[in-house]
Amino acid sequence: MTPGPDSLEQAILQALAQLPEGSGMSLPRLGKQLGQSASVLMRCLATMGSASLGGTTGPGWVEVQQQDGHWRVTLTPAGRRQA
């Protein structure tokens, strides 16, 4: 069973859930909206994705991709359900 999101994770999920399904938000815009630095967000987003960290696979709530030199965060269907 995957533990529920902490407060920053929940804030990220809620911000992304307000967007149309399948669209994303730039990392700087998300940081500005939440009052967090890009480095804080990237550390949090790393644990929210589906990558394996320390032998534990993340919940797969978000996808972080670099597009045209910019980082973009997208909510996955699992993230939308969690939000």
C-alpha positions in Angstrom: 0.0 0.0 0.0 1.3 3.4 -1.0 1.3 6.0 1.8 -0.7 9.2 1.2 0.8 12.4 0.1 2.5 14.8 2.5 1.4 18.5 2.5 3.7 19.6 -0.4 2.8 16.5 -2.4 -0.8 17.3 -1.9 -0.4 20.9 -2.9 1.4 19.8 -6.1 -1.4 17.3 -6.8 -4.1 19.9 -6.3 -2.4 22.5 -8.5 -2.0 20.0 -11.3 -5.5 18.6 -10.9 -6.9 22.1 -11.7 -5.4 21.8 -15.2 -7.2 20.0 -18.1 -6.4 16.3 -18.1 -3.2 15.6 -20.1 -1.8 19.1 -19.9 1.0 20.0 -17.6 2.7 23.0 -15.9 6.2 24.4 -16.2 8.3 23.8 -13.1 9.0 27.6 -12.6 5.3 28.3 -12.8 4.5 25.5 -10.3 7.2 26.8 -8.0 5.9 30.3 -8.2 2.3 29.2 -7.5 3.4 27.1 -4.5 6.1 29.4 -3.2 8.8 26.8 -3.5 12.2 26.7 -5.2 12.7 24.4 -8.3 15.2 22.3 -6.3 12.7 21.6 -3.5 10.0 20.7 -6.1 12.3 18.5 -8.0 13.2 16.5 -4.8 9.6 16.1 -4.0 8.6 15.3 -7.6 11.3 12.6 -7.7 9.5 10.7 -5.0 6.1 11.2 -6.6 7.0 9.7 -9.9 7.4 6.1 -10.9 11.2 5.9 -10.6 12.8 3.4 -8.2 14.6 5.2 -5.4 16.4 3.2 -2.8 14.8 0.1 -4.1 11.3 1.4 -3.7 9.2 2.4 -6.7 7.3 5.6 -6.4 3.5 5.9 -6.7 3.5 7.2 -10.2 1.4 10.3 -9.5 3.4 12.7 -11.8 5.6 12.7 -14.8 8.4 15.2 -15.2 9.8 15.8 -18.6 12.1 18.2 -20.3 10.5 19.8 -23.4 12.3 22.4 -25.5 14.8 23.0 -22.6 12.1 23.5 -20.0 10.9 21.1 -17.2 7.2 20.3 -17.4 5.2 18.4 -14.7 2.1 16.4 -15.7 -0.4 14.6 -13.5 -0.9 11.0 -14.3 -4.2 9.2 -14.0 -3.0 7.7 -10.7 -2.2 11.2 -9.6 -5.6 12.5 -10.6 -7.2 9.8 -8.5 -5.0 10.6 -5.5 -5.7 14.4 -5.8 
